[in-house]
Amino acid sequence: MTKAAIGAMAVAMWLASDVVGVAVAQGSTIWRCGNEYTNSPGPNPAARGCREVQGGNLTVVEGTRPAATAGAKDGGARNGAGEAGGGSAGGARSASERVDPDQQRQRDAEARRILEQELRRAQERLEQARADYADGKPPRLANERTDSPRYQARVEELRTRVERAEADVAAIRREMARLDGSR
C-alpha cells in the first residue's frame, strides 16, 4: 500500500468513527415532552413541544399504576367524574366496603379527641411563642446588647414562630369544623 492509500484509509476510519460517535451521542439525547422523558421524541420534537435535556444524568423511575376499579373490570359505564355507574359524586360503595354506622361514630369520636389534644398543644405553643415574642420587644440577651442585627434576627424568628403557631391553630380548627360538618 502506498502512503496516500494508508492516509486515505486512516482518514476514512477516523470519519467513520466520528460518524458512529455522533450517532451514539444522538441516540443518548434525552428529550422532555411535557411530563414525559424520552430518547425517541419522533420526527419533529419541536412540534410536540419537546425540549432537549441539557447536562447531568437523568434517572426516571417508573411509578406504580393505579388499580382498576370494579366498574372498569366489568366494563361498567363511567360518569363525568370517572366513577363507575350512576352513583353519587362521592362514589357508591358496595356492601362489603361500607363501614358500620356505630364504628364510624367511634372513628369520628376518636378523630375529634385527637384533634382536641392537638388543638390544646398548638394553643400552648402559641401562648409560649407570643410570650417569647413580647409584642415585638423581647428582652435582649447578653450577646445582643451590643449587636443590634443579631437582636433583630431573633425578633424576626420569634415573629415567624408566632405566625406559624397561629396558622397551626387555625388549621386544626378548620379540620374540626370539617369533621363536625360531615355528620
MARPA-635437 format. One record per residue: residue number from 1; z, y, x of N, C-alpha, C, O in turn. Coordinates in nm, 3 decimals, decimal comma. Layout:
N
NUM_Z_Y_X_Z_Y_X_Z_Y_X_Z_Y_X
...
! end
This chain:
183
1_0,000_-0,118_0,084_0,000_0,000_0,000_0,000_0,123_0,087_0,058_0,127_0,196
2_-0,066_0,224_0,037_-0,074_0,348_0,111_0,045_0,435_0,076_0,116_0,412_-0,022
3_0,063_0,534_0,160_0,175_0,628_0,135_0,156_0,700_0,001_0,254_0,725_-0,069
4_0,035_0,732_-0,032_0,007_0,802_-0,158_0,042_0,711_-0,277_0,097_0,758_-0,376
5_0,009_0,583_-0,267_0,037_0,489_-0,375_0,187_0,469_-0,391_0,240_0,464_-0,502
6_0,256_0,459_-0,276_0,401_0,443_-0,281_0,464_0,567_-0,341_0,556_0,557_-0,423
7_0,416_0,685_-0,302_0,468_0,811_-0,356_0,443_0,821_-0,505_0,530_0,863_-0,581
8_0,322_0,782_-0,547_0,288_0,788_-0,690_0,375_0,690_-0,769_0,419_0,720_-0,880
9_0,399_0,571_-0,710_0,483_0,471_-0,776_0,627_0,523_-0,788_0,692_0,502_-0,891
10_0,676_0,588_-0,684_0,812_0,643_-0,686_0,825_0,751_-0,793_0,922_0,756_-0,867
11_0,723_0,838_-0,799_0,723_0,944_-0,900_0,719_0,883_-1,039_0,790_0,929_-1,129
12_0,636_0,780_-1,058_0,626_0,714_-1,189_0,759_0,650_-1,227_0,801_0,660_-1,343
13_0,826_0,585_-1,132_0,955_0,523_-1,160_1,059_0,629_-1,192_1,142_0,611_-1,281
14_1,056_0,740_-1,120_1,150_0,849_-1,144_1,130_0,907_-1,283_1,226_0,932_-1,356
15_1,003_0,929_-1,319_0,973_0,982_-1,452_1,015_0,883_-1,560_1,069_0,923_-1,663
16_0,989_0,755_-1,537_1,027_0,653_-1,635_1,179_0,649_-1,654_1,227_0,638_-1,767
17_1,252_0,657_-1,544_1,398_0,656_-1,556_1,447_0,782_-1,626_1,544_0,777_-1,701
18_1,381_0,895_-1,601_1,418_1,020_-1,667_1,392_1,011_-1,817_1,473_1,057_-1,897
19_1,277_0,950_-1,856_1,245_0,935_-1,997_1,346_0,842_-2,063_1,390_0,870_-2,175
20_1,385_0,733_-1,997_1,485_0,642_-2,052_1,617_0,714_-2,066_1,686_0,698_-2,167
21_1,654_0,794_-1,967_1,779_0,872_-1,974_1,779_0,967_-2,091_1,880_0,980_-2,160
22_1,667_1,035_-2,115_1,657_1,126_-2,228_1,668_1,048_-2,359_1,734_1,094_-2,452
23_1,603_0,932_-2,367_1,610_0,852_-2,490_1,752_0,806_-2,516_1,798_0,808_-2,631
24_1,823_0,765_-2,411_1,962_0,724_-2,429_2,046_0,842_-2,473_2,130_0,830_-2,562
25_2,024_0,958_-2,410_2,101_1,077_-2,447_2,074_1,116_-2,591_2,166_1,153_-2,663
26_1,947_1,107_-2,635_1,916_1,142_-2,773_1,980_1,043_-2,870_2,024_1,082_-2,978
27_1,984_0,916_-2,833_2,043_0,815_-2,919_2,194_0,831_-2,932_2,252_0,785_-3,030
28_2,258_0,895_-2,835_2,402_0,910_-2,839_2,445_1,044_-2,897_2,564_1,075_-2,900
29_2,350_1,123_-2,944_2,383_1,251_-3,006_2,451_1,226_-3,140_2,405_1,146_-3,220
30_2,560_1,296_-3,162_2,634_1,281_-3,288_2,604_1,405_-3,373_2,608_1,518_-3,325
31_2,575_1,380_-3,498_2,546_1,487_-3,594_2,654_1,490_-3,700_2,706_1,386_-3,741
32_2,687_1,610_-3,745_2,778_1,626_-3,857_2,697_1,677_-3,975_2,640_1,786_-3,971
33_2,693_1,596_-4,079_2,621_1,631_-4,202_2,725_1,640_-4,313_2,754_1,540_-4,379
34_2,781_1,757_-4,335_2,889_1,774_-4,432_3,013_1,707_-4,377_3,061_1,745_-4,269
35_3,068_1,608_-4,448_3,185_1,533_-4,402_3,146_1,404_-4,333_3,233_1,325_-4,295
36_3,018_1,381_-4,318_2,969_1,257_-4,257_2,928_1,282_-4,113_2,862_1,382_-4,083
37_2,966_1,193_-4,025_2,924_1,196_-3,886_2,829_1,081_-3,864_2,859_0,968_-3,903
38_2,714_1,108_-3,802_2,615_1,003_-3,783_2,539_1,027_-3,655_2,535_1,139_-3,604
39_2,478_0,919_-3,601_2,391_0,937_-3,486_2,245_0,920_-3,528_2,156_0,922_-3,443
40_2,219_0,905_-3,658_2,082_0,898_-3,708_2,072_0,983_-3,835_2,080_0,929_-3,946
41_2,056_1,114_-3,820_2,056_1,203_-3,936_1,927_1,204_-4,016_1,919_1,271_-4,119
42_1,826_1,131_-3,970_1,700_1,130_-4,041_1,597_1,217_-3,972_1,624_1,271_-3,865
43_1,478_1,231_-4,033_1,369_1,302_-3,967_1,392_1,453_-3,953_1,347_1,512_-3,855
44_1,460_1,515_-4,048_1,479_1,660_-4,041_1,627_1,692_-4,066_1,665_1,726_-4,178
45_1,710_1,683_-3,961_1,855_1,703_-3,980_1,890_1,842_-4,030_1,983_1,857_-4,109
46_1,818_1,944_-3,987_1,849_2,081_-4,028_1,832_2,099_-4,178_1,907_2,173_-4,242
47_1,734_2,031_-4,235_1,710_2,043_-4,380_1,826_1,982_-4,459_1,854_2,026_-4,570
48_1,892_1,882_-4,402_2,008_1,821_-4,467_2,135_1,899_-4,441_2,241_1,865_-4,494
49_2,127_2,003_-4,360_2,246_2,081_-4,327_2,327_2,017_-4,215_2,447_2,043_-4,203
50_2,263_1,934_-4,133_2,333_1,866_-4,024_2,335_1,955_-3,901_2,240_2,029_-3,874
51_2,445_1,946_-3,829_2,458_2,019_-3,702_2,499_1,921_-3,594_2,576_1,827_-3,618
52_2,447_1,943_-3,475_2,479_1,857_-3,363_2,621_1,888_-3,315_2,656_2,005_-3,298
53_2,702_1,784_-3,295_2,839_1,800_-3,247_2,832_1,819_-3,097_2,775_1,736_-3,026
54_2,888_1,928_-3,048_2,883_1,961_-2,906_3,014_1,927_-2,839_3,121_1,957_-2,892
55_3,007_1,867_-2,722_3,123_1,848_-2,636_3,226_1,750_-2,690_3,241_1,733_-2,811
56_3,295_1,688_-2,597_3,405_1,600_-2,633_3,359_1,470_-2,695_3,245_1,457_-2,740
57_3,447_1,376_-2,697_3,420_1,248_-2,761_3,466_1,254_-2,905_3,559_1,327_-2,939
58_3,401_1,178_-2,986_3,431_1,177_-3,129_3,462_1,035_-3,170_3,383_0,944_-3,145
59_3,576_1,015_-3,233_3,612_0,884_-3,285_3,627_0,896_-3,435_3,704_0,979_-3,484
60_3,554_0,815_-3,508_3,561_0,815_-3,654_3,623_0,684_-3,697_3,573_0,577_-3,663
61_3,731_0,692_-3,771_3,798_0,574_-3,824_3,766_0,565_-3,972_3,794_0,656_-4,049
62_3,707_0,454_-4,009_3,668_0,434_-4,149_3,793_0,416_-4,233_3,880_0,335_-4,199
63_3,804_0,490_-4,342_3,919_0,479_-4,431_3,906_0,359_-4,523_3,803_0,291_-4,525
64_4,011_0,335_-4,600_4,007_0,225_-4,696_3,938_0,271_-4,822_3,943_0,389_-4,857
65_3,876_0,181_-4,889_3,807_0,211_-5,015_3,906_0,195_-5,130_3,986_0,102_-5,128
66_3,901_0,282_-5,230_3,991_0,265_-5,345_3,955_0,139_-5,422_3,838_0,102_-5,433
67_4,057_0,075_-5,476_4,035_-0,047_-5,554_3,965_-0,012_-5,684_3,987_0,095_-5,742
68_3,880_-0,102_-5,729_3,809_-0,080_-5,856_3,908_-0,090_-5,971_3,999_-0,172_-5,968
69_3,889_-0,006_-6,072_3,977_-0,010_-6,189_3,934_-0,123_-6,282_3,826_-0,179_-6,266
70_4,018_-0,155_-6,376_3,988_-0,263_-6,470_3,861_-0,233_-6,546_3,781_-0,324_-6,571
71_3,840_-0,108_-6,584_3,720_-0,070_-6,659_3,595_-0,089_-6,576_3,490_-0,126_-6,630
72_3,603_-0,064_-6,447_3,486_-0,080_-6,361_3,457_-0,227_-6,338_3,341_-0,265_-6,324
73_3,561_-0,311_-6,335_3,542_-0,454_-6,311_3,469_-0,519_-6,428_3,382_-0,604_-6,410
74_3,507_-0,477_-6,551_3,445_-0,542_-6,666_3,326_-0,463_-6,718_3,275_-0,492_-6,826
75_3,282_-0,363_-6,642_3,164_-0,287_-6,681_3,191_-0,190_-6,794_3,097_-0,148_-6,862
76_3,317_-0,153_-6,815_3,352_-0,062_-6,924_3,296_0,078_-6,901_3,269_0,118_-6,788
77_3,279_0,149_-7,009_3,226_0,284_-7,001_3,330_0,377_-6,941_3,450_0,351_-6,949
78_3,283_0,483_-6,881_3,374_0,581_-6,821_3,355_0,713_-6,892_3,244_0,752_-6,930
79_3,468_0,783_-6,910_3,457_0,914_-6,972_3,434_1,018_-6,864_3,421_0,983_-6,747
80_3,430_1,144_-6,900_3,403_1,252_-6,805_3,506_1,262_-6,694_3,474_1,310_-6,586
81_3,628_1,218_-6,717_3,732_1,227_-6,615_3,727_1,107_-6,522_3,811_1,097_-6,432
82_3,633_1,015_-6,541_3,621_0,899_-6,454_3,716_0,788_-6,492_3,743_0,699_-6,410
83_3,767_0,790_-6,613_3,862_0,688_-6,656_3,792_0,591_-6,748_3,696_0,626_-6,816
84_3,840_0,472_-6,751_3,780_0,368_-6,834_3,809_0,395_-6,981_3,916_0,445_-7,017
85_3,714_0,363_-7,064_3,733_0,368_-7,208_3,753_0,507_-7,263_3,724_0,606_-7,196
86_3,802_0,514_-7,385_3,819_0,642_-7,451_3,963_0,683_-7,459_4,002_0,752_-7,553
87_4,046_0,643_-7,362_4,189_0,673_-7,364_4,215_0,821_-7,344_4,123_0,901_-7,334
88_4,341_0,854_-7,339_4,380_0,994_-7,321_4,349_1,039_-7,180_4,314_0,957_-7,094
89_4,361_1,169_-7,155_4,332_1,224_-7,022_4,425_1,164_-6,917_4,387_1,157_-6,800
90_4,544_1,120_-6,956_4,638_1,059_-6,862_4,603_0,915_-6,833_4,659_0,855_-6,741
91_4,512_0,858_-6,908_4,472_0,720_-6,886_4,563_0,624_-6,961_4,685_0,629_-6,944
92_4,505_0,538_-7,042_4,584_0,440_-7,117_4,621_0,326_-7,024_4,540_0,284_-6,941
93_4,742_0,276_-7,039_4,787_0,164_-6,956_4,794_0,039_-7,043_4,818_0,046_-7,164
94_4,772_-0,073_-6,979_4,784_-0,198_-7,053_4,932_-0,226_-7,077_5,019_-0,163_-7,017
95_4,960_-0,320_-7,165_5,098_-0,352_-7,200_5,177_-0,399_-7,078_5,296_-0,371_-7,068
96_5,112_-0,468_-6,985_5,183_-0,518_-6,866_5,215_-0,405_-6,768_5,305_-0,420_-6,685
97_5,145_-0,293_-6,777_5,169_-0,180_-6,686_5,270_-0,080_-6,741_5,322_0,003_-6,666
98_5,298_-0,086_-6,868_5,388_0,011_-6,930_5,533_-0,014_-6,888_5,575_-0,128_-6,865
99_5,608_0,096_-6,879_5,750_0,088_-6,844_5,831_0,095_-6,972_5,799_0,173_-7,062
100_5,934_0,015_-6,979_6,024_0,014_-7,094_6,085_0,154_-7,110_6,126_0,213_-7,010
101_6,092_0,209_-7,231_6,146_0,344_-7,250_6,287_0,361_-7,193_6,318_0,466_-7,137
102_6,374_0,258_-7,208_6,509_0,269_-7,152_6,505_0,278_-6,999_6,578_0,355_-6,938
103_6,418_0,199_-6,940_6,404_0,202_-6,794_6,351_0,338_-6,750_6,394_0,391_-6,648
104_6,256_0,395_-6,826_6,202_0,526_-6,791_6,310_0,633_-6,802_6,316_0,722_-6,718
105_6,395_0,625_-6,905_6,505_0,721_-6,918_6,599_0,710_-6,799_6,646_0,812_-6,748
106_6,627_0,586_-6,754_6,712_0,568_-6,636_6,648_0,630_-6,512_6,715_0,695_-6,432
107_6,518_0,608_-6,497_6,448_0,667_-6,383_6,453_0,819_-6,387_6,477_0,885_-6,286
108_6,430_0,874_-6,506_6,434_1,020_-6,521_6,574_1,074_-6,491_6,588_1,178_-6,427
109_6,678_1,004_-6,539_6,816_1,048_-6,514_6,847_1,044_-6,365_6,911_1,134_-6,312
110_6,801_0,939_-6,297_6,823_0,928_-6,153_6,748_1,038_-6,078_6,801_1,097_-5,984
111_6,627_1,065_-6,121_6,549_1,171_-6,058_6,618_1,306_-6,078_6,626_1,387_-5,985
112_6,669_1,329_-6,198_6,739_1,455_-6,225_6,865_1,465_-6,140_6,895_1,572_-6,087
113_6,940_1,355_-6,126_7,062_1,356_-6,044_7,028_1,390_-5,898_7,097_1,469_-5,835
114_6,922_1,330_-5,847_6,881_1,357_-5,708_6,838_1,502_-5,693_6,873_1,567_-5,595
115_6,762_1,553_-5,790_6,719_1,693_-5,784_6,838_1,789_-5,790_6,839_1,891_-5,721
116_6,937_1,757_-5,874_7,056_1,842_-5,881_7,130_1,844_-5,748_7,178_1,949_-5,705
117_7,140_1,727_-5,683_7,203_1,721_-5,550_7,126_1,807_-5,450_7,184_1,885_-5,375
118_6,995_1,791_-5,450_6,911_1,868_-5,358_6,922_2,017_-5,387_6,923_2,098_-5,294
119_6,931_2,055_-5,514_6,945_2,195_-5,550_7,076_2,251_-5,496_7,079_2,362_-5,442
120_7,186_2,175_-5,512_7,315_2,222_-5,458_7,307_2,243_-5,307_7,353_2,344_-5,254
121_7,247_2,145_-5,237_7,234_2,159_-5,091_7,147_2,278_-5,054_7,180_2,352_-4,961
122_7,038_2,297_-5,125_6,947_2,408_-5,096_7,016_2,542_-5,123_6,997_2,637_-5,048
123_7,095_2,549_-5,230_7,168_2,672_-5,260_7,272_2,702_-5,152_7,293_2,817_-5,115
124_7,339_2,596_-5,101_7,435_2,616_-4,992_7,365_2,667_-4,866_7,415_2,756_-4,798
125_7,247_2,609_-4,836_7,171_2,656_-4,720_7,129_2,801_-4,739_7,130_2,880_-4,644
126_7,091_2,837_-4,862_7,051_2,975_-4,891_7,169_3,070_-4,873_7,154_3,176_-4,812
127_7,285_3,033_-4,925_7,403_3,119_-4,909_7,437_3,139_-4,762_7,469_3,250_-4,720
128_7,430_3,030_-4,684_7,460_3,040_-4,541_7,356_3,128_-4,470_7,391_3,210_-4,386
129_7,230_3,110_-4,505_7,124_3,190_-4,443_7,141_3,337_-4,476_7,123_3,423_-4,390
130_7,177_3,367_-4,601_7,198_3,508_-4,640_7,319_3,566_-4,567_7,317_3,682_-4,526
131_7,425_3,485_-4,552_7,544_3,533_-4,480_7,509_3,561_-4,334_7,553_3,661_-4,277
132_7,430_3,472_-4,272_7,391_3,493_-4,133_7,301_3,615_-4,119_7,312_3,690_-4,021
133_7,214_3,637_-4,215_7,120_3,749_-4,212_7,191_3,882_-4,235_7,152_3,983_-4,176
134_7,292_3,883_-4,317_7,374_4,002_-4,345_7,289_4,124_-4,379_7,304_4,230_-4,318
135_7,200_4,108_-4,475_7,112_4,217_-4,521_7,036_4,282_-4,406_7,016_4,404_-4,406
136_6,993_4,203_-4,310_6,912_4,254_-4,201_6,990_4,317_-4,088_6,931_4,372_-3,995
137_7,123_4,312_-4,095_7,206_4,373_-3,990_7,314_4,276_-3,944_7,433_4,305_-3,957
138_7,272_4,161_-3,890_7,374_4,067_-3,842_7,442_4,124_-3,717_7,383_4,204_-3,645
139_7,565_4,084_-3,692_7,632_4,135_-3,571_7,557_4,089_-3,446_7,505_3,977_-3,440
140_7,553_4,176_-3,347_7,484_4,143_-3,222_7,565_4,041_-3,144_7,688_4,046_-3,141
141_7,494_3,949_-3,082_7,557_3,852_-2,994_7,575_3,917_-2,857_7,519_4,023_-2,829
142_7,654_3,853_-2,771_7,684_3,909_-2,640_7,557_3,935_-2,559_7,546_4,039_-2,493
143_7,462_3,844_-2,562_7,340_3,862_-2,483_7,240_3,957_-2,549_7,135_3,985_-2,492
144_7,272_4,009_-2,669_7,182_4,100_-2,738_7,231_4,246_-2,733_7,164_4,335_-2,785
145_7,343_4,270_-2,672_7,399_4,406_-2,672_7,307_4,505_-2,601_7,297_4,621_-2,641
146_7,240_4,458_-2,497_7,152_4,548_-2,423_7,005_4,511_-2,441_6,918_4,579_-2,388
147_6,978_4,405_-2,514_6,841_4,356_-2,528_6,797_4,367_-2,674_6,813_4,272_-2,751
148_6,742_4,482_-2,711_6,702_4,507_-2,849_6,590_4,413_-2,897_6,596_4,367_-3,010
149_6,487_4,383_-2,815_6,382_4,291_-2,863_6,437_4,152_-2,897_6,392_4,089_-2,993
150_6,533_4,104_-2,821_6,593_3,973_-2,848_6,666_3,978_-2,983_6,658_3,884_-3,061
151_6,737_4,087_-3,008_6,809_4,104_-3,134_6,709_4,108_-3,251_6,729_4,042_-3,353
152_6,602_4,186_-3,235_6,501_4,197_-3,341_6,436_4,062_-3,370_6,409_4,030_-3,485
153_6,412_3,982_-3,266_6,353_3,849_-3,285_6,449_3,759_-3,364_6,406_3,684_-3,451
154_6,578_3,768_-3,333_6,675_3,687_-3,406_6,685_3,732_-3,551_6,695_3,648_-3,641
155_6,682_3,861_-3,576_6,687_3,912_-3,714_6,565_3,863_-3,791_6,577_3,822_-3,906
156_6,448_3,865_-3,728_6,326_3,817_-3,793_6,336_3,668_-3,824_6,293_3,623_-3,930
157_6,391_3,592_-3,731_6,409_3,447_-3,753_6,505_3,422_-3,869_6,482_3,332_-3,949
158_6,612_3,500_-3,877_6,708_3,485_-3,987_6,643_3,521_-4,121_6,667_3,455_-4,223
159_6,561_3,626_-4,120_6,491_3,666_-4,243_6,397_3,555_-4,289_6,389_3,526_-4,408
160_6,327_3,494_-4,195_6,237_3,384_-4,228_6,314_3,266_-4,284_6,269_3,199_-4,377
161_6,432_3,240_-4,227_6,516_3,130_-4,276_6,561_3,156_-4,421_6,564_3,064_-4,502
162_6,595_3,281_-4,452_6,635_3,316_-4,589_6,517_3,295_-4,684_6,534_3,237_-4,792
163_6,399_3,341_-4,645_6,281_3,326_-4,731_6,249_3,179_-4,755_6,215_3,140_-4,867
164_6,260_3,097_-4,651_6,232_2,954_-4,664_6,334_2,889_-4,757_6,297_2,806_-4,840
165_6,461_2,926_-4,744_6,565_2,869_-4,830_6,543_2,911_-4,975_6,563_2,831_-5,067
166_6,503_3,037_-4,997_6,472_3,082_-5,133_6,356_3,004_-5,193_6,359_2,968_-5,310
167_6,254_2,980_-5,111_6,138_2,903_-5,158_6,178_2,759_-5,191_6,129_2,702_-5,289
168_6,267_2,700_-5,111_6,315_2,564_-5,139_6,387_2,557_-5,273_6,363_2,466_-5,352
169_6,475_2,654_-5,298_6,549_2,656_-5,424_6,452_2,672_-5,540_6,465_2,603_-5,641
170_6,356_2,762_-5,527_6,258_2,783_-5,635_6,176_2,657_-5,660_6,148_2,623_-5,775
171_6,137_2,587_-5,554_6,057_2,465_-5,571_6,137_2,356_-5,641_6,083_2,286_-5,727
172_6,262_2,342_-5,607_6,344_2,240_-5,672_6,364_2,274_-5,820_6,361_2,186_-5,906
173_6,383_2,402_-5,849_6,397_2,443_-5,989_6,269_2,417_-6,067_6,274_2,374_-6,183
174_6,153_2,442_-6,006_6,026_2,411_-6,073_6,014_2,262_-6,100_5,969_2,221_-6,208
175_6,054_2,181_-6,003_6,047_2,036_-6,020_6,140_1,991_-6,132_6,105_1,901_-6,209
176_6,257_2,051_-6,142_6,350_2,016_-6,250_6,292_2,057_-6,385_6,305_1,985_-6,483
177_6,228_2,173_-6,390_6,167_2,219_-6,515_6,052_2,125_-6,555_6,034_2,096_-6,673
178_5,976_2,079_-6,456_5,868_1,985_-6,484_5,923_1,855_-6,538_5,867_1,796_-6,631
179_6,034_1,809_-6,480_6,096_1,686_-6,526_6,149_1,702_-6,669_6,137_1,611_-6,751
180_6,208_1,818_-6,698_6,259_1,844_-6,833_6,144_1,856_-6,933_6,157_1,816_-7,049
181_6,031_1,912_-6,890_5,917_1,930_-6,978_5,844_1,802_-7,011_5,770_1,796_-7,109
182_5,863_1,698_-6,929_5,791_1,573_-6,952_5,858_1,486_-7,056_5,807_1,379_-7,090
183_5,970_1,529_-7,107_6,042_1,446_-7,207_5,985_1,466_-7,343_6,033_1,406_-7,439
! end
